[in-house]
Amino acid sequence: MPPSLKLMAYGLQLLNHTTMKAILITYNQAYYDEIAKILNDNGVKGFTEWNEIKGHGSETGEPHFGTHAWPTLNNAIISIVPDEAVDGILNQLHEKDLKTPDLGLRAFSWNIEEMV
């Protein structure tokens, strides 16, 4: 039995063969609405969010540790999107980062090899 039929036999559905990428976005938690709007404006409906994560930029910016000395925290969102959506999302995020460097915004994308 071909692998795709085996997966179907187990009740799993394969997604169509569109090339997909993951986008991971980390940002100051105060900017959630603006980040969510960028995703929504680019047709992204599904994502997973982590709240109140800690971190420090590699070159600039202040730590985000949620402590008395460094009270801010970050959030992170990951979304799996069609390849053709990536440039629009990353361009809008880059524009936002240039306008508000205190945002601590970082975004990364990579290929998704397989998913069900």
C-alpha positions in Angstrom: 0.0 0.0 0.0 1.5 3.5 -0.9 2.4 5.6 2.1 -0.4 8.1 1.4 -3.0 5.4 1.5 -1.5 4.0 4.7 -1.9 7.5 6.3 -5.5 7.7 5.0 -6.2 4.3 6.4 -5.2 5.6 9.9 -7.6 8.5 9.6 -5.0 11.1 8.8 -5.4 13.4 5.9 -2.5 14.6 3.9 -2.5 18.3 3.0 -2.3 19.2 -0.6 1.2 19.4 -2.1 1.6 23.2 -1.7 5.1 24.1 -0.5 4.8 25.3 3.1 7.0 27.2 5.4 7.1 27.8 9.1 7.4 31.4 10.4 8.5 31.9 14.0 7.9 35.5 15.3 9.2 36.7 18.7 8.1 40.1 19.9 7.4 42.3 22.9 4.0 41.0 24.3 2.5 44.5 24.1 2.5 44.3 20.3 0.3 41.2 20.0 -2.6 42.9 18.2 -0.3 44.5 15.6 1.5 41.2 14.9 -1.9 39.3 14.7 -3.1 41.9 12.2 -0.1 41.4 10.0 -0.8 37.7 9.9 -4.5 38.2 9.3 -3.9 40.7 6.5 -1.8 38.0 4.8 -4.5 35.4 5.1 -3.0 33.5 8.0 -5.8 32.1 10.3 -4.0 29.4 12.2 -1.0 29.8 14.6 0.3 28.7 17.9 1.3 31.3 20.5 3.6 31.1 23.5 3.1 33.8 26.1 5.5 35.3 28.6 8.7 34.0 27.3 12.1 35.4 28.3 15.0 36.5 26.1 17.7 38.9 25.2 18.6 40.1 21.7 22.0 39.0 20.3 23.2 42.6 19.5 20.9 45.3 20.7 17.9 45.8 23.0 17.2 45.2 26.6 16.6 41.9 28.3 13.0 40.7 28.5 13.1 38.7 31.8 9.9 39.6 33.6 11.9 40.7 36.7 11.9 43.8 38.7 15.0 45.0 36.9 13.9 43.9 33.5 10.0 43.7 33.6 9.1 43.2 30.0 8.3 39.8 28.5 8.0 38.5 25.0 5.5 36.3 23.1 6.2 34.0 20.2 4.0 32.9 17.4 4.6 30.0 15.0 2.5 29.5 11.9 2.8 27.2 8.9 2.0 29.2 5.8 2.1 28.7 2.0 5.5 29.6 0.5 4.0 32.5 -1.4 2.8 34.2 1.8 6.2 34.4 3.5 7.6 37.5 1.7 4.6 39.6 2.4 4.6 38.7 6.1 8.3 39.1 6.5 8.3 42.5 4.7 5.5 43.9 6.9 7.3 42.6 10.0 10.5 44.2 8.9 8.8 47.5 8.3 7.3 47.4 11.8 10.7 46.5 13.3 12.3 49.5 11.5 9.6 51.9 12.8 9.6 50.5 16.4 13.0 49.0 17.3 12.0 48.7 20.9 9.6 46.0 19.8 12.4 43.4 19.9 10.8 41.8 16.8 12.5 38.9 15.2 11.1 36.5 12.5 12.5 33.4 11.0 11.2 31.1 8.3 12.2 27.6 7.2 10.9 24.8 5.0 8.3 22.3 6.2 9.3 18.9 4.8 6.2 16.9 5.8 3.0 17.4 7.8 -0.3 15.7 8.3 
